[in-house]
Every structure is written in structure tokens, then in C-alpha cells.
Amino acid sequence: MYVPAHFSAGEAEIRDFLTRCDTADLITSTPEGLLATLLPVLFDPAVGDQGALLAHVARNNEQWRQPVLGEAMAVLHGPDAYVTPSWYASKAEHGRVVPTWNYITAHVYGQFVVHDDPAWLEMMVRRLTERHEAGRNHPWSVDDAPPKFVAGQLRAIVGIELVISRVEAKFKLSQNRPEADRDGVAAGLEAAGAVTMASAMRTANETTD
């Protein structure tokens, strides 16, 4: 990944992003070519030296069956938004501005591990469910479904673990612009309803300043 110095992220920022991220594109190079699947993921910092991404795929998905050539990669997407030059204070000063796109993303590389045992799968499904049901008025639990039904559902999926070896992350949040331009972009994004991106920008601006 091309990451200019002003768009690089620190270890704490990357770990926080991995923890909060809900989905990833899992990409593997196989004898059959490149394969990719969008998956709900869960970051487990306790695995290995750098943590792991946990997920599952349908048993009928051929990606888990194919030998992986080298490392696997997961592409994680954070908020992203179009940035109009009209939000820059410098537009009125000299007009030498162009549109761009702000975004947060990470490429996570590591060892591709398949888990095809019910105990691991149930653990992962429970953790994933508890994460996304947390905070709801009436959270659904795996225990709400009949045990035989759950066992059947588990037989229809296969567990995936990406044991992380390295992470390349890019937080492109206008850090290369003057402070007045950054404030203008954050305000413009908020007015446009892109609140998550605006919040990420304001946090980055605090670090930049």
C-alpha cells in the first residue's frame, strides 16, 4: 500500500481500527487464481504476536478449500467520503485546489488457518453475535435457538482465522492540508451527514496540531 508519511497511522490507532471494524474482504492467492469474500470479522488481540481476524464462510464456498499461496490478505474499510474543493478556505485565497477522497483502510496480512470443528465455530459465532447484539433492547442469543438447529447451522459453515503477520494502514484525513482547510472539510462533512468521517478527521487534526 502506498502510504505517504502524513497519512500513516500509529500502532494504537491501527489496533483501535481493527477492533472496531465489522467486515473485511478476505483475499487469497490460490492455484485457481485470486479468490475474495466479504466477511464479518472479529479482531482477537490475544492470538500470536499481532492478533488475528476471526470469521467464517459457507461450507460451499470454495475459498476455504483452496491451498493458499503465500500470505492471505484482508482489506478493511473504514469511513470514506468525497471532499469538494469548495470546503477549503484556500479556494478563496488562490484557487489552486482540486477534489479528493478521504478514507481509512488497512491491509492485514497473515497465515490463513481453517477451523472445521464445532467447538471453535460455536465460540466464534457466539463472540460475533454478542458483539453485534450488545446494546439492543432485546439482544438475541445463540441460546435462543434450538440446540439441534444451531448444530445444523454450524455444520454449514467453516471457521477462518487470519493470524496477523503485518498490517499496512492508511488514514487519509486531509492531514496534508492547512488547518483552516481541514476545519472546512470537517464542517462540510458534518453538514453533509458524514458524521463518522468528520469525527475521524477532527481526531486526526488534534494529532496533527
N, C-alpha and C positions, 0 to 999 in steps of 0.2 A: 504494500500500500504506500502511495506517495503521501508523506506527512511532513509538510513544512513545519519548522520549529514552533511557529506561533500557533499552530493547530494541534500540537502534541498534548497528550494528557498524562497526568501523573498516575502512579500506581493506585493511590486511594480513589481517584476519580474513575479509573478503569474498573476497579473492583466494585465500586458502587453501581456502575452501569451494568456490569454483569449480573449483579444481584437483583436489579430492578427490571431487567429485560425479560419479556414474556415469550418471545418467539425468535427463531433463528432459521436461516436457510442452511441446511446441512449439505455440504458438497463433498463428494468423494470421487477420486480418480480410480477407475476400475478397468479391467481388460475389455469391458464393453463400452468404455468411454466415460465421460463425466455424468454423474448422477446427482440430482438435487431434490431435496424435500423440505418444505416449510414445516417446522415442528414447534409445538410448545416446549419450552426448555426450563430447566431449573438449575441454578448455579449452586454447586456444593463446594465450598472452600476447603473442606476437610480432606478432600481426595488429592493424593500426590503432593507435589511441591507448589503447584499453582491452582489447584482446584480442578473441577470437572463440570461439564454440562451434561445433565441427565435428560433423557427424552424417551419416547417410544414411537414405533412405527407399526403400521398394519402388517400382519404376518405375510400378506400377499404382496407387500412392497418389496421388489427385488433388490433394493439398495442394500439391505442388511445382509443379503446372501452373497453379494459380490465381493471378492477379495479387494482390499483397498491397497492401492499403490502409493506407498509413502504415507504422509500425514493426511488426515482428513481436515476439513475446514468448515467452520460455522460462521456465517455472516450475520451479525446482529445489527438491527436497525433501531436507532433512537428517533427522536423527533426530527423533522426536516421541514423546510419552508422556503418559498421563493422570496427573494429580497429585491424590492424595487429601488432604483437609484433615487426615487422621489423622497425616500425616507432619510437620505443623507443630508446633513447640514452643509456638507461641502459642495453639494449640487448647486446651491445658490451662490457659492463663493467662486467656483471656477468651472463647473460643469463637466469636469473630467472624471466621470463616474459611469459605471456600467452595471447591469443587473448581475446577480449571482444567486447561489443557492446555499443556504446554511443547513448543516446536518450534523448528526452524531452517529458514528458507526464503529464497529470493531470487527476485525477478522481474527477468529480464535482458531488456532491450530493445535493438533494433538493426535493422540493414539485413539483409533476407533475400536471400541470394545462392545461386543454383543452380549446381552444378558437374556438368556432364554429359560429362566427358572421362575416359577410363580412367586416365590418369596421376595426376590428383588423387584419384580414387576409390581407387586402389591405395595411394597414400600414406596416406590417411586410415584405410583398413581395416587396413593394417599397423600404424600407430601405435596404433589402438584395440585391436587384437589383442595387441600386445606389452605394452600396459599391463595387460590383464587376465590374460595368461598369465604375467606376471612372478611369480617366487616359487614356481611349481609345480615339482614334481619332474621332470616331463616336459612342459615347455611346448610347446604346439602352435604351429607357424609357418605362415604363408601358403605358404611354400615346401614344406610337407609335402604339399600338394595338387597334382595335375597342373596344369600351366600352362593347358591348354585349359579345364579345369574352372573354374579361377579366373577366366579371361577371361569365361566364360559367366556366372558369378555376378556379376561386375562389371557386365555388360550389363543385369542385372536390377535394379540399384539406381541411385539418383541422389544425388549429394552435396549436402549442405545446409550453409551457413555463415551463422551469425548474427554479423555484425560489430557488436560491442557499442558502444552509444552511452551507456547509463546502466544502473545496477544499483540496485535497491531491495532491501535485505535486512533481515530481522528475526530476531534471536536472542532468543527469549523463553525465558529460563532462570532465572526467579524472581529476577532482579536487583532487583526492587522489594520483595522480602521481607526481613525481618531476617536477620542471619547465621545464627542458630540455626534458623530455618525453612529456609533454603537448605541447611544441612548435613543437616537431617532429610529433605528431599526427595531429595538426592543419595544418602543412605544407603538410603532406601526404594526408589529406582530400582535401585540395585545389588542389593538383596535380591530384587527382582522380576525380575532378569535384564536390565534395560535398561541395560547397562553403557556403551554408546556415549553415551547421553543423560546418564548420570551423570557421565561423564568430561567432556563438554562443559560441564555445569553447574559442575563443580569448577574448570575453566579460567576460566569466566566469573566465578566467585566470587573467584578470585585477582585478576582485573582490577578487580572491584567494590570489594574490600577495599583 
